[in-house]
Amino acid sequence: MTYQEKIAFLRSYRQAVHRQEIIAQEIEELRCQAAWVTQALTGMPGGGDGQALPRAVERIMETQMLLAAEAVRAVNVHDQVKAAIDGVADPLRRDILTRRYILGQRWERIAADNNFTLRRVLQLHRSTVDRMEIA
């Protein structure tokens, strides 16, 4: 596996989490839209077909099922990425990878928390990923 392929694999968990966040935002938007759906209580003709609310609820339920499926996928990806990271023997290098690819921390924060320069953290990262064996 090339360096770029390893990076893509390690990033896959954060991407799965991001997809979950987007779907959750979509559900919230659908709920807001459904809240605006009201039935006309007047006797005036020309209203809708009366199915706007059931359609909105159906869309919300479909999107919630999509979110649940994405959550299962994210857990599976998490387990794979975590297993690859746990294969790194050096605790410092393992910590750098965990903070970046599991917790999603920025390089600057990882460097500051470990009292390293940004350059040193990136060097450690590169050498660690180069040596990783990902199946």
Order of alpha helices (4+ residues) and beta strands (2+ residues): alpha-alpha-alpha-alpha-alpha
